[in-house]
Amino acid sequence: AYGTLTVRSLLDTREHCLNEFNFPDPYSKVKQKENGRALKCFQSVIESLDSLGWEERQFALVKGLLAGNVFDWGAKAVSE
């Protein structure tokens, strides 16, 4: 009735239920901690990307976006 069951649809359903019943995000503190660490690395990552050629930079950006999404979805192999 709701289409294909995917990790994304499960995450969206979880988020919807948390919001609907006014539950706080159980991972809020972990996210804040990770965001703080990521911000400390931001400048060096940008400088590293700036030093790459156009094609290498595009590949690095796509690879980073995909890795970030997979990690966010909780894939054990990526987190290891």
C-alpha positions in Angstrom: 0.0 0.0 0.0 2.9 2.4 0.7 5.4 1.3 -2.0 8.7 -0.5 -1.6 10.0 -1.0 1.9 13.5 0.6 2.0 15.8 1.8 4.7 14.9 5.4 3.8 11.1 4.6 4.2 11.8 3.1 7.6 13.8 6.1 8.7 11.1 8.5 7.4 8.5 6.5 9.3 10.6 6.6 12.5 11.0 10.3 12.2 7.3 10.9 11.5 6.4 8.9 14.7 8.9 10.7 16.8 7.5 14.0 15.7 3.8 13.0 15.8 4.1 11.9 19.5 6.5 14.6 20.5 9.4 12.4 21.4 12.8 14.1 21.4 15.4 12.8 19.0 17.2 10.0 21.0 20.4 10.7 19.0 20.4 14.5 19.5 23.5 14.5 21.8 25.4 12.2 19.6 24.6 14.3 16.5 25.7 17.5 18.3 29.0 15.8 19.3 29.6 14.6 15.7 28.7 17.9 14.2 31.3 19.6 16.5 34.0 17.2 15.4 33.1 17.6 11.8 33.3 21.4 12.0 36.8 21.2 13.3 37.8 19.3 10.1 35.8 21.4 7.7 38.5 23.9 6.7 41.1 21.2 6.0 38.7 19.2 3.9 37.8 22.3 1.9 41.5 23.1 1.3 42.1 19.5 0.3 39.3 19.6 -2.2 40.5 22.9 -3.5 43.9 21.4 -4.3 42.4 18.7 -6.6 41.9 19.0 -10.3 38.3 19.5 -11.6 37.7 15.8 -12.4 39.3 14.5 -9.1 37.3 17.1 -7.1 34.0 15.9 -8.7 34.8 12.3 -7.9 35.8 13.2 -4.3 32.6 15.1 -3.8 30.4 12.4 -5.1 32.3 9.7 -3.1 31.9 11.9 0.1 28.2 12.4 -0.4 27.5 8.8 -1.0 29.7 7.7 2.0 27.9 10.3 4.2 24.5 9.0 3.2 25.4 5.3 3.7 27.0 6.1 7.1 23.9 8.1 8.1 21.7 5.1 7.3 23.7 3.1 9.8 25.6 0.7 7.6 27.9 -1.3 9.9 30.6 -1.8 7.3 30.9 1.9 6.6 31.1 2.8 10.3 33.9 0.2 10.8 
